[in-house]
Amino acid sequence: MADPVSAATVGLMAQSDDVKGPVWGRVLVIMPTFNERESLERVAGHLLDTVPGVDLLVVDDNSPDGTGAIADRLSVDNARVHVLHREGRGGLGRAYVAGFGWAIGHGYDIVVEMDADGSHPAESLPAMLDALTGSEPRPGLVIGSRWVRGGSVVNWPKTREFLSRGANVYARLALGLPAHDITAGFRAYPTALLRQLSTSVDSRGYSFQIEMTLRIFDAGYTIVEVPIVFSER
């Protein structure tokens, strides 16, 4: 089994002669939403401005506050925004699996999980994509990590930080996983790997992140953690 490596050890920023900037292939960021009308437009706009090379798929679980309608308007105004409406609140894991299927069907090379509340910094996404594409063999997962050197959380009480760190240590030891932030929701996968794994994932809630990490590690892929600053909103 491969151990995770620091992003600093990964060859970064692959370049081509005719493309200015990083070469990642087609990248889709998936944002599940349920009652995110106060933040979605701001967070989506910031993402698209900060990382021009990515597209966005909003997966809305029939939000009663009208988030789905906001997402539809954004998609009309910007061809990089897409919307997948689901009939009801089916859980985070099911929302991501639906998004994975959409990404596979539309020919994307990389899929990113990202929250719609602004807690995940779009500024860190290029480093995560570089880490996923900058070495061979490529990793199976890149995690935007709070709990590696250089990572941190903002606006969390110490008790919550203690509980999160403790839960990750426990899961890491119990499952034999090498990653430090197993429950993190900011992560990037190669679509080819998701084609093999995502249809067999059973978890519906936040345990989905743990299950995906375990399946990728058990399949023999490297896991890379890139430090991020997680800001509670």
HUURWO-V874244 format. One record per run of one state. SS is the DSSP state (H for helix, E for strand, L for the rest). FROM is the first residue (numbers start at 0). LEN is the number of residues. If there is no record, write none. Layout:
ss = <SS & SS>
from = <FROM & FROM>
len = <LEN & LEN>
This chain:
ss = <L & E & H & L & E & L & E & L & E & L & H & L & E & L & H & L & E & L & H & L & E & L & H & L & E & L & E & L & H & L & E & H & L & H & L & E & L & E & L>
from = <0 & 4 & 6 & 9 & 15 & 16 & 18 & 19 & 26 & 33 & 39 & 50 & 53 & 60 & 66 & 77 & 80 & 85 & 91 & 105 & 109 & 113 & 121 & 133 & 140 & 145 & 151 & 154 & 157 & 175 & 186 & 190 & 200 & 206 & 218 & 222 & 227 & 228 & 231>
len = <4 & 2 & 3 & 6 & 1 & 2 & 1 & 7 & 7 & 6 & 11 & 3 & 7 & 6 & 11 & 3 & 5 & 6 & 14 & 4 & 4 & 8 & 12 & 7 & 5 & 6 & 3 & 3 & 18 & 11 & 4 & 10 & 6 & 12 & 4 & 5 & 1 & 3 & 2>
